[in-house]
Amino acid sequence: ELKVEQNPLFLSMQEGKNYTIYCNYSTTSDRLYWYRQDPGKSLESLFVLLSNGAVKQEGRLMASLDTKARLSTLHITAAVHDLSATYFCAVDPYYGGSQGNLIFGKGTKLSVKP
Amino acid sequence: DTAVSQTPKYLVTQMGNDKSIKCEQNLGHDTMYWYKQDSKKFLKIMFSYNNKELIINETVPNRFSPKSPDKAHLNLHINSLELGDSAVYFCASSQALGAMNTEAFFGQGTRLTVV
Protein backbone atom coordinates (compact mmCIF):
# COMPACT_ATOMS: atom_id res chain seq x y z
CA GLU A 1 0.00 0.00 0.00
CA LEU A 2 1.34 3.40 -0.98
CA LYS A 3 2.18 5.67 1.91
CA VAL A 4 2.73 9.39 1.46
CA GLU A 5 4.43 11.23 4.28
CA GLN A 6 4.79 14.97 4.58
CA ASN A 7 6.88 16.83 7.02
CA PRO A 8 6.61 18.97 8.86
CA LEU A 9 2.88 18.75 9.57
CA PHE A 10 2.89 22.19 11.16
CA LEU A 11 5.12 25.07 10.18
CA SER A 12 5.18 28.51 11.69
CA MET A 13 7.36 30.92 9.76
CA GLN A 14 8.23 34.55 9.89
CA GLU A 15 7.65 36.70 6.86
CA GLY A 16 10.69 36.92 4.66
CA LYS A 17 12.12 33.56 5.66
CA ASN A 18 12.70 30.49 3.48
CA TYR A 19 11.62 26.95 4.21
CA THR A 20 11.06 23.58 2.56
CA ILE A 21 8.24 21.09 2.95
CA TYR A 22 9.09 17.47 2.19
CA CYS A 23 6.93 14.76 0.69
CA ASN A 24 8.18 11.16 0.74
CA TYR A 25 6.31 8.27 -0.79
CA SER A 26 6.80 4.55 -0.46
CA THR A 27 6.41 3.09 -3.95
CA THR A 28 7.47 3.92 -7.49
CA SER A 29 5.51 6.72 -9.07
CA ASP A 30 6.13 9.34 -11.70
CA ARG A 31 3.19 11.59 -10.96
CA LEU A 32 3.07 13.94 -8.03
CA TYR A 33 0.83 16.91 -7.34
CA TRP A 34 0.83 19.76 -4.85
CA TYR A 35 -2.39 21.35 -3.65
CA ARG A 36 -3.23 24.28 -1.42
CA GLN A 37 -6.26 24.39 0.87
CA ASP A 38 -7.42 27.53 2.68
CA PRO A 39 -9.60 27.05 5.78
CA GLY A 40 -13.10 25.96 4.85
CA LYS A 41 -12.25 25.95 1.16
CA SER A 42 -11.58 23.46 -1.58
CA LEU A 43 -8.25 22.19 -2.86
CA GLU A 44 -6.48 24.34 -5.40
CA SER A 45 -3.96 22.72 -7.71
CA LEU A 46 -0.50 24.30 -7.45
CA PHE A 47 1.93 22.07 -9.29
CA VAL A 48 1.89 19.03 -11.53
CA LEU A 49 5.16 17.06 -11.57
CA LEU A 50 5.23 14.27 -14.12
CA SER A 51 8.84 13.18 -14.49
CA ASN A 52 12.05 12.68 -12.60
CA GLY A 53 13.83 15.97 -12.13
CA ALA A 54 10.73 18.07 -12.83
CA VAL A 55 10.90 21.53 -11.33
CA LYS A 56 8.07 24.03 -11.40
CA GLN A 57 7.96 27.55 -9.98
CA GLU A 58 5.11 29.90 -9.33
CA GLY A 59 5.82 33.11 -7.45
CA ARG A 60 7.44 32.32 -4.11
CA LEU A 61 6.81 28.58 -4.40
CA MET A 62 8.98 26.04 -6.19
CA ALA A 63 8.28 22.32 -6.38
CA SER A 64 10.60 19.52 -7.48
CA LEU A 65 10.39 15.77 -7.94
CA ASP A 66 13.06 13.09 -7.53
CA THR A 67 11.43 9.80 -8.46
CA LYS A 68 14.52 7.77 -7.61
CA ALA A 69 14.55 9.08 -4.06
CA ARG A 70 10.71 9.06 -4.00
CA LEU A 71 10.82 12.61 -2.75
CA SER A 72 9.22 15.88 -3.67
CA THR A 73 9.96 19.24 -2.10
CA LEU A 74 7.97 22.44 -1.93
CA HIS A 75 10.29 25.36 -1.29
CA ILE A 76 9.00 28.65 0.01
CA THR A 77 11.08 31.74 -0.64
CA ALA A 78 10.66 34.95 1.36
CA ALA A 79 7.35 33.90 2.85
CA VAL A 80 4.43 36.33 3.01
CA HIS A 81 1.25 36.10 5.08
CA ASP A 82 -0.84 35.24 2.00
CA LEU A 83 0.92 31.89 1.79
CA SER A 84 -0.67 30.77 5.07
CA ALA A 85 -2.70 27.65 4.21
CA THR A 86 -2.49 23.86 4.33
CA TYR A 87 -0.37 22.30 1.59
CA PHE A 88 -0.92 18.73 0.45
CA CYS A 89 1.17 16.54 -1.77
CA ALA A 90 -0.61 13.74 -3.61
CA VAL A 91 0.82 10.78 -5.49
CA ASP A 92 -0.70 8.69 -8.26
CA PRO A 93 0.25 5.19 -7.12
CA TYR A 94 0.34 3.31 -10.42
CA TYR A 95 3.65 3.67 -12.18
CA GLY A 96 3.28 3.79 -15.98
CA GLY A 97 -0.46 3.18 -15.88
CA SER A 98 -2.99 4.88 -13.74
CA GLN A 99 -6.29 4.36 -12.08
CA GLY A 100 -6.22 8.08 -11.49
CA ASN A 101 -6.92 8.14 -7.78
CA LEU A 102 -4.50 10.19 -5.75
CA ILE A 103 -3.07 9.24 -2.38
CA PHE A 104 -2.67 12.32 -0.23
CA GLY A 105 -0.18 13.20 2.47
CA LYS A 106 -1.55 14.47 5.76
CA GLY A 107 -0.91 18.06 4.82
CA THR A 108 1.41 20.76 6.14
CA LYS A 109 -0.34 23.60 7.90
CA LEU A 110 1.72 26.71 7.19
CA SER A 111 1.33 29.85 9.24
CA VAL A 112 3.31 32.91 8.20
CA LYS A 113 3.61 35.57 10.86
CA PRO A 114 4.72 39.19 10.50
CA ASP B 1 -18.24 28.92 -14.75
CA THR B 2 -17.56 26.46 -11.93
CA ALA B 3 -15.61 23.49 -13.23
CA VAL B 4 -16.65 20.98 -10.55
CA SER B 5 -19.75 21.87 -8.60
CA GLN B 6 -21.34 19.96 -5.79
CA THR B 7 -24.49 20.56 -3.80
CA PRO B 8 -25.31 21.18 -1.09
CA LYS B 9 -22.38 23.00 0.48
CA TYR B 10 -23.63 22.31 3.99
CA LEU B 11 -25.78 19.44 5.17
CA VAL B 12 -26.96 18.97 8.74
CA THR B 13 -29.07 15.91 9.40
CA GLN B 14 -30.09 13.49 12.11
CA MET B 15 -28.71 10.03 12.64
CA GLY B 16 -30.53 7.39 10.67
CA ASN B 17 -31.54 9.68 7.83
CA ASP B 18 -30.73 9.12 4.16
CA LYS B 19 -29.13 11.94 2.19
CA SER B 20 -27.60 12.61 -1.21
CA ILE B 21 -24.83 14.87 -2.45
CA LYS B 22 -24.75 15.82 -6.11
CA CYS B 23 -21.71 16.55 -8.26
CA GLU B 24 -21.33 17.81 -11.79
CA GLN B 25 -18.25 18.67 -13.83
CA ASN B 26 -18.10 20.66 -17.05
CA LEU B 27 -14.45 19.94 -17.85
CA GLY B 28 -15.18 17.09 -20.24
CA HIS B 29 -13.30 14.69 -17.96
CA ASP B 30 -13.93 10.97 -18.05
CA THR B 31 -13.02 10.18 -14.46
CA MET B 32 -14.75 11.35 -11.29
CA TYR B 33 -14.10 10.68 -7.62
CA TRP B 34 -15.43 11.07 -4.16
CA TYR B 35 -12.96 11.90 -1.40
CA LYS B 36 -13.64 12.19 2.31
CA GLN B 37 -11.77 14.71 4.49
CA ASP B 38 -11.99 13.99 8.19
CA SER B 39 -11.70 16.35 11.12
CA LYS B 40 -7.90 16.07 11.03
CA LYS B 41 -7.96 17.21 7.38
CA PHE B 42 -6.86 13.79 6.13
CA LEU B 43 -8.11 13.14 2.58
CA LYS B 44 -8.99 9.64 1.48
CA ILE B 45 -10.38 8.28 -1.77
CA MET B 46 -13.79 6.64 -1.48
CA PHE B 47 -14.83 5.92 -5.05
CA SER B 48 -13.55 6.39 -8.55
CA TYR B 49 -15.64 6.22 -11.72
CA ASN B 50 -14.41 6.19 -15.28
CA ASN B 51 -16.97 6.78 -17.99
CA LYS B 52 -19.79 5.88 -15.60
CA GLU B 53 -18.08 2.66 -14.59
CA LEU B 54 -16.94 2.00 -11.01
CA ILE B 55 -13.15 1.62 -10.93
CA ILE B 56 -12.24 1.98 -7.29
CA ASN B 57 -14.34 1.21 -4.27
CA GLU B 58 -12.21 1.62 -1.19
CA THR B 59 -13.20 0.15 2.13
CA VAL B 60 -16.34 2.17 2.55
CA PRO B 61 -19.51 0.97 4.30
CA ASN B 62 -22.12 -0.17 1.83
CA ARG B 63 -24.39 2.53 3.24
CA PHE B 64 -22.52 4.74 0.78
CA SER B 65 -23.62 4.26 -2.80
CA PRO B 66 -22.30 6.32 -5.70
CA LYS B 67 -24.32 6.72 -8.86
CA SER B 68 -23.10 8.06 -12.17
CA PRO B 69 -25.95 8.74 -14.62
CA ASP B 70 -23.46 10.07 -17.18
CA LYS B 71 -19.79 10.87 -17.19
CA ALA B 72 -20.38 14.48 -16.14
CA HIS B 73 -22.24 13.54 -12.95
CA LEU B 74 -21.37 11.50 -9.91
CA ASN B 75 -23.75 11.55 -7.00
CA LEU B 76 -23.26 10.10 -3.55
CA HIS B 77 -26.14 8.62 -1.61
CA ILE B 78 -25.73 7.77 2.05
CA ASN B 79 -28.19 5.58 3.94
CA SER B 80 -28.73 5.39 7.67
CA LEU B 81 -26.35 8.19 8.51
CA GLU B 82 -24.12 7.75 11.56
CA LEU B 83 -22.30 10.28 13.71
CA GLY B 84 -18.98 9.07 12.30
CA ASP B 85 -20.04 10.05 8.80
CA SER B 86 -19.60 13.71 9.73
CA ALA B 87 -16.85 15.04 7.46
CA VAL B 88 -16.29 17.13 4.37
CA TYR B 89 -16.94 15.23 1.17
CA PHE B 90 -15.18 16.39 -1.97
CA CYS B 91 -16.07 15.50 -5.51
CA ALA B 92 -13.26 15.67 -8.05
CA SER B 93 -12.60 14.90 -11.68
CA SER B 94 -9.60 14.24 -13.90
CA GLN B 95 -8.80 13.33 -17.47
CA ALA B 96 -9.35 9.81 -18.71
CA LEU B 97 -7.52 6.89 -17.16
CA GLY B 98 -4.30 6.34 -19.01
CA ALA B 99 -3.75 10.06 -19.42
CA MET B 100 -0.30 11.17 -18.43
CA ASN B 101 -1.68 13.94 -16.28
CA THR B 102 -4.08 12.71 -13.65
CA GLU B 103 -4.36 16.05 -11.88
CA ALA B 104 -7.63 16.16 -9.99
CA PHE B 105 -9.90 19.20 -9.93
CA PHE B 106 -11.99 19.50 -6.81
CA GLY B 107 -15.45 20.78 -6.04
CA GLN B 108 -16.01 23.17 -3.16
CA GLY B 109 -16.87 20.37 -0.74
CA THR B 110 -19.96 19.39 1.21
CA ARG B 111 -19.70 19.69 4.97
CA LEU B 112 -21.89 16.94 6.39
CA THR B 113 -22.81 17.11 10.06
CA VAL B 114 -24.76 14.25 11.58
CA VAL B 115 -26.43 15.05 14.90
Interface residues (C-beta under 8 A of the other chain):
Chain A: R31 Y33 Y35 Q37 K41 S42 L43 S45 V48 L50 T86 F88 A90 D92 G97 S98 Q99 G100 N101 L102 I103 F104 K106 G107 K109
Chain B: T31 Y33 K40 K41 F42 L43 K44 I45 S48 N50 I55 I56 F90 S94 L97 G98 A99 M100 N101 T102 E103 A104 F105 F106 G107 Q108 G109
